Amino acid sequence: MNDNVLTYKQLFWLFLSMQVIMNMLLTPSGSIMIAQQDAWLSALIAILISLVTLWSSIKVCARYPSMDFHVIIETIAGKWIGRLLSIFLLVSFTVVLAVMLRQYGEFVSGTVLPKTPISVIIFCILVTAIYPTFHGLGVIGRLAEIFGPILLLGIISPIILGIVNMDVKHLLPFWYDSGILAIITGSLGPAAFLTDCVLILWIFNLSEFHPNKIKYLTWSILTSGLLYLLSVTSIIATFGVKIASTHLYPFLILERYISIFGMIENLDAIVITVWILSIFLKICLYLFVTSYGFSMYTAKINRQKMVFYIAGIAFFLSLLPRNVVDISIEFPQVVGVPFILPFWVILPLFLSLTIFIKDKINKTQ
Amino acid sequence: MKTADLHLKEFIKSYEFLPSSLEEKTKILKEIYKNCDDIVLHPFFSKQSAYLLIFVSGLCDEEKIHEHIVRPIQHTSIVSPELPLIISHVTNITNTKILSNTLEIIDEIADGNTILFNDIENKAVSYRITSYEKRSIEEPQAESVVIGSREGFIESISTNLSLVRRKIKTPSLKMSSMVIGTYSHTSIYISYIEGIASLQIVEDVKEKLTKLNVDAVLSNASIEEALEDNWSSPFPQVQYSERPEVVAAALLEGRVAIFIDGIPFVLMVPVTLFTLLQTPEDYTERFINGTLSRWLRYFFLMVALLAPSAYIAILTFHQEMIPTTLLLRIAQSREEIPFPAFLEALIMQVIFEVLREAGIRLPKQMGSTVSIVGTLVIGQAAIQAGLVSAPMVMIVAITGISSFLLPQYTLSIVLRWIPFPVMFLSGMLGLVGLMLGVLIIASHLCSLRSFGVSYLAPLAPNDSSLLKDVLIRVPLKFMKKRPSIYSSINPNRRNEGK
């Protein structure tokens, strides 16, 4: 049974909860290292970039509301270029899915399960993610709706409980001499995570039509960006720039400082467990979009079978990197920021501009 | 045996309509009911003509047959033996039917009706004077409440129908009947309120039941399986109740109830997880109490599902989470235990299940034996022998008790074994494993549907206007709308004019 329809509320929770954790965990230290205490300005720029991407993606889809993306892109860019671009996009999603799996594996093995082989950790979550993905987008959406609020609680409560450890002085002086270029460079990391809202290209027509849909989508990206801003600010305020930039997962360290009544401490295992929800939803959504997308190009393999193929490929790819440096530092610097990020931002921009120009020409005629 | 059965079927088919002569009719009926000694064929005469009565002894009130059918006919002054005339002028039974088809006649006899034949027509009259042994209406056993009605359904379907009809008196309450079972001919009633229930669901139920092809409906399981969308799911997709007011409330929400003859439960569809977690008492108590007991139920649902797994995960992988003094206590009690936490929990859980199962199967008089063995062997000896630690016994006991908190038995038996795989995952991967277990269960629940209604509605897909009867139990005066997840035909619970 195919159950692929999302409500607009599910769209909100899905995009919010799938973006928020990976971004908070992985990008602050890099961003802080480059932009120093002005990293929160980088966060603002990242939000701006992601909103531009989101809006141009929505423009493209809203112009052809009942078409699948592979049809839209062929209508706009011509058969062969369109097909090429769309397959590039899907390949980029698959690669990011593999990277995500590996990063999850490194994160879990580095924090709570040091003795378990990474391949086992990755395999377990992948198998779990196949179940809802196999059943369809509707199931993923409902999961997001249930777990989204819990996740939000799991993010905001550590920040609130950690307020006692914060000191605003760490955020000063404002506009440090790193300069505007450093701030923009620092924004690229979080922007790469926030711009994966480009996934909407593939699933926009699968969600119900509702006047609030675009508003809710914008809010979900905005909320996820603002939560990132909040986390970066609280990380700097708690540790200062020096310490924050040297940790791999500064947000986790922030949470380790928490103590309730002097008795409940070391909550990281619980918090990590809650965070897994977000990573899980992200894996599901990527797996869905890639399997859905690729199945459009293969006549023989339907979407549900494709889930297994993509999962297998992603699992294999995720085992290729040698260590955490490869995946968390090398990959973003060599592939992520120079190739995938610009592709994700420029593709929808290009498509929406083409539509804009085409419509203009049609009108004058 | 099959040939004999086929032979009978063909024999009945060859006489689609009975002949008019009484003698031939008797011969055919005797052939059909060969070796059925509980079928009574009673020929009798009035002054002018001959008649034949046929009924199943034990299903009819023989005194009434004699008083209201046989005697009036014997003493009548009306000459013509025509059946309509007999019904209207001679016999004094009101619930009658004129039949001509042989198969129909056979069905009517099996239902406990009394059939009268005359010597000139190929038709028959069926008199409904059923009276058979049945239980009196008692307090429900599986669904007891402190405050509320004490009536429960019984095995007789007509009594059950009347119990609901007494609660909802409008003619919009429809009861459409159907016969299922090649051999059992069990009668089934599909009940709904016209103008509230979604017609599509009603049609869907009818279609699914019509398709059902079984020998006999001896238990509710065959009907339940026919109604389920996903037969492989461990979670129940049909709600049972033995309380008429629960069924009435369900009908008023726009759901469909299915009555089965011989089963003292009524099935209700569609179902969501949250309807299975409601009790009738939620609505008889004050709303604060109702809300709190509902929260308690949700909380202990989680405990029943996750307590042993969480204990295993934390003890095996995340000891740092436990406050030091508590950790020392636990460590002390586990010092001599030879098993890892997972195995220890597994042993205890299995023993608990065994005790629970034994408690159900044993005759009542032996019940105390189980509890003595349980307390002494498990509670005392296992701990003293150093096989199981005391905290683990506590955890397993709490888990067991929690699963009894759930109002639907079908749901609580699922919670008996669902924790085992989650325990295994937690033993392997700690809290991460626990979370994966939760995610699998949640994904499964999200993928379930019952007649198109999501199993987790109204939580997912989220409908905030309905959450007030799920997260809390608001005072009844604020529940002005029917749950829109079942039907949107008639959304208001209040009469607009008043």
Interface residues (C-beta under 8 A of the other chain):
Chain A: D3 T7 K9 Q10 V108 V112 L113 T116 I121 C124 I125 T128 Y131 P132 H135 G136 G138 V139 G141 R142 L143 E145 I146 F147 M263 I264 E265 N266 L267 A269 I270 I272 T273 I276 L277 F280
Chain B: I314 F317 H318 E320 M321 P323 L425 L429 G430 L431 V432 G433 L434 M435 L436 L439 I440 A442 S443 H444 C446 S447 R449 S454 L456 L459 A460 P461 N462
